[in-house]
């Protein structure tokens, strides 16, 4: 994983995420998008494993439903966002490179 991919990945999953863990995941999955989706999916599963709303009458109410919605929006954004290692980006670069031609005169003047 290069520095550009690492910075994009940390921007998606947060700077507090362990970079060594991200490197191991990238080695296994070979895509920064897949790594981001896996990390966000684990966070979503962790939220769903616990109750989303807890109320202690007259003391405290804790509601994590907006956190869950936020992670789901982030997952959708990662699915649609351009990624540094996305094969679609490489195809665009190849097409742009192939569109470049050299202009040469059709006749030589003496």
VEXDREN-2710 file (C-alpha; in Angstrom, 1 decimal):
% VEXDREN-2710
k/r/px/py/pz
1/UNK/0.0/0.0/0.0
2/UNK/1.5/3.4/-1.0
3/UNK/1.2/6.6/0.9
4/UNK/-1.7/8.0/-1.2
5/UNK/-3.8/4.8/-0.6
6/UNK/-3.0/4.9/3.1
7/UNK/-4.0/8.5/3.5
8/UNK/-7.3/7.9/1.5
9/UNK/-8.0/4.8/3.7
10/UNK/-7.4/6.7/6.9
11/UNK/-9.7/9.5/5.7
12/UNK/-12.4/6.9/5.3
13/UNK/-12.1/4.9/8.5
14/UNK/-10.6/7.5/10.8
15/UNK/-7.0/8.4/11.9
16/UNK/-7.3/6.4/15.1
17/UNK/-7.4/3.1/13.2
18/UNK/-4.2/1.0/13.6
19/UNK/-2.1/1.4/10.4
20/UNK/-0.5/-2.1/10.9
21/UNK/-4.0/-3.6/10.9
22/UNK/-4.9/-1.8/7.7
23/UNK/-1.7/-3.1/6.1
24/UNK/-2.5/-6.7/7.0
25/UNK/-6.0/-6.3/5.6
26/UNK/-4.7/-4.7/2.4
27/UNK/-2.2/-7.6/2.0
28/UNK/-5.1/-10.1/2.3
29/UNK/-7.8/-8.2/0.3
30/UNK/-5.6/-6.3/-2.3
31/UNK/-7.9/-3.3/-2.5
32/UNK/-8.2/-0.2/-0.3
33/UNK/-12.0/-0.1/-1.0
34/UNK/-12.3/-3.6/0.3
35/UNK/-10.3/-2.8/3.4
36/UNK/-12.5/0.3/4.1
37/UNK/-15.7/-1.7/3.6
38/UNK/-14.5/-4.4/5.9
39/UNK/-13.5/-2.0/8.7
40/UNK/-16.8/-0.1/8.4
41/UNK/-18.8/-3.4/8.2
42/UNK/-17.2/-4.6/11.4
43/UNK/-18.1/-1.3/13.1
44/UNK/-21.6/-1.6/11.9
45/UNK/-21.8/-5.2/13.2
46/UNK/-20.5/-4.2/16.5
47/UNK/-23.2/-1.5/16.9
48/UNK/-25.9/-4.0/15.9
49/UNK/-24.7/-6.6/18.4
50/UNK/-25.6/-4.2/21.3
51/UNK/-28.9/-2.5/22.0
52/UNK/-29.2/0.7/19.9
53/UNK/-31.2/2.5/22.6
54/UNK/-30.9/2.2/26.4
55/UNK/-33.0/4.2/28.8
56/UNK/-32.6/4.4/32.6
57/UNK/-35.7/6.3/33.8
58/UNK/-34.8/9.7/35.1
59/UNK/-31.1/9.1/34.8
60/UNK/-29.9/8.7/31.2
61/UNK/-30.9/7.8/27.7
62/UNK/-28.4/6.5/25.2
63/UNK/-29.4/6.3/21.5
64/UNK/-27.0/4.9/19.0
65/UNK/-29.3/4.8/16.0
66/UNK/-27.8/7.9/14.4
67/UNK/-24.3/6.4/14.7
68/UNK/-25.6/3.3/12.9
69/UNK/-27.1/5.5/10.1
70/UNK/-23.8/7.4/9.9
71/UNK/-21.8/4.3/9.4
72/UNK/-24.3/3.0/6.8
73/UNK/-24.0/6.4/4.9
74/UNK/-20.2/6.1/5.1
75/UNK/-20.3/2.6/3.7
76/UNK/-22.4/3.8/0.8
77/UNK/-20.0/6.7/0.1
78/UNK/-17.0/4.3/0.1
79/UNK/-18.8/2.1/-2.4
80/UNK/-19.4/5.0/-4.8
81/UNK/-16.3/7.2/-4.2
82/UNK/-13.3/7.0/-6.6
83/UNK/-10.5/5.0/-5.0
84/UNK/-6.7/5.3/-5.6
85/UNK/-6.4/1.7/-6.6
86/UNK/-9.7/1.4/-8.5
87/UNK/-9.2/-0.4/-11.9
88/UNK/-11.7/2.1/-13.5
89/UNK/-9.2/4.9/-12.8
90/UNK/-6.4/3.0/-14.6
91/UNK/-8.7/2.5/-17.6
92/UNK/-9.3/6.2/-17.8
93/UNK/-5.6/6.9/-17.7
94/UNK/-4.9/4.4/-20.5
95/UNK/-7.6/5.9/-22.7
96/UNK/-6.2/9.4/-22.2
97/UNK/-2.7/8.1/-23.0
98/UNK/-4.0/6.4/-26.1
99/UNK/-5.8/9.5/-27.3
100/UNK/-2.5/11.4/-27.6
101/UNK/-1.1/11.4/-31.1
102/UNK/1.8/13.0/-32.8
103/UNK/1.2/15.3/-35.7
104/UNK/3.6/15.1/-38.6
105/UNK/3.4/16.9/-41.9
106/UNK/2.1/14.9/-44.7
107/UNK/4.6/16.4/-47.2
108/UNK/8.2/17.4/-46.7
109/UNK/9.2/20.7/-48.1
110/UNK/12.6/21.2/-49.7
END
